[in-house]
Amino acid sequence: MRSTILPFATALLVFAAPAGAQVSRDNFLLRTTGDLVMLCGVSPDDPNASAAMHFCEGYFVGLDHLAEVTGRPFRGTLFCPPENPGLTRDQVAGMVVAWHRKNPQYASERPFDGIARWAAATWPCKK
């Protein structure tokens, strides 16, 4: 059964980018978690909203596919989500964006590291 944890879509209406902030061409280079947060939290009024939304969703679907073929090596070690959390892709994407906006000190990390940090904070493993 495919996981619903990593294939995030965007939560455009609920977690829009801060007022005045627009997605730039550089955000699409996806060098940092901050770039990912800009793309996934794009304002629906942004001229790049459609492209950002699709890029964000594609990135997360790709991560989920990679996790699937590698046996999900981080689940149970870095983060421990419930077996079936019952979350939609939009809800998870909104959670990622919201957490990182509250924790901007991680914006310069690689996107994968930012996602792993969010997941570990959201679903910590019992030690």
ZIKAUR-V665320 format. One record per residue. RES is the residue in one small letter. SS is DSSP state (h for helix, s for strand, l for the rest). PSI is psi in radians with two decimals (none if undefined). Layout:
# ZIKAUR-V665320
res = <RES;RES>
ss = <SS;SS>
psi = <PSI;PSI>
This chain:
# ZIKAUR-V665320
res = <m;r;s;t;i;l;p;f;a;t;a;l;l;v;f;a;a;p;a;g;a;q;v;s;r;d;n;f;l;l;r;t;t;g;d;l;v;m;l;c;g;v;s;p;d;d;p;n;a;s;a;a;m;h;f;c;e;g;y;f;v;g;l;d;h;l;a;e;v;t;g;r;p;f;r;g;t;l;f;c;p;p;e;n;p;g;l;t;r;d;q;v;a;g;m;v;v;a;w;h;r;k;n;p;q;y;a;s;e;r;p;f;d;g;i;a;r;w;a;a;a;t;w;p;c;k;k>
ss = <l;l;l;l;l;l;l;l;l;l;l;l;l;l;l;l;l;l;l;l;l;l;l;l;h;h;h;h;h;l;l;l;h;h;h;h;h;h;h;h;l;l;l;l;l;l;l;l;h;h;h;h;h;h;h;h;h;h;h;h;h;h;h;h;h;h;h;h;h;l;l;l;l;l;s;l;l;l;s;l;l;l;l;l;l;l;l;l;h;h;h;h;h;h;h;h;h;h;h;h;h;h;l;h;h;h;l;l;l;l;h;h;h;h;h;h;h;h;h;h;h;h;l;l;l;l;l>
psi = <2.32;2.45;2.56;0.17;-0.88;-0.42;1.35;2.48;-3.01;2.71;1.21;-0.75;-0.57;-0.67;0.96;2.71;2.73;2.62;2.30;-0.31;2.20;2.64;2.38;2.92;-0.62;-0.57;-0.56;-0.19;-0.28;0.98;-0.46;2.90;-0.61;-0.68;-0.77;-0.74;-0.69;-0.77;-0.79;-0.38;0.43;2.48;2.44;-0.31;-0.16;2.37;-0.36;0.28;-0.83;-0.82;-0.72;-0.75;-0.81;-0.65;-0.82;-0.89;-0.74;-0.68;-0.83;-0.63;-0.72;-0.73;-0.70;-0.71;-0.75;-0.78;-0.68;-0.80;-0.33;0.10;0.34;1.06;-0.33;-0.33;2.24;-0.14;-0.96;-0.60;2.68;1.35;2.74;2.76;-0.80;1.54;-0.22;0.52;2.49;2.91;-0.73;-0.70;-0.76;-0.76;-0.74;-0.66;-0.74;-0.87;-0.83;-0.76;-0.76;-0.49;-0.48;-0.23;1.05;-0.20;-0.26;0.11;-0.46;-0.07;2.82;2.60;-0.75;-0.74;-0.67;-0.67;-0.76;-0.70;-0.78;-0.83;-0.70;-0.64;-0.58;-0.72;1.23;2.59;2.48;2.41;none>
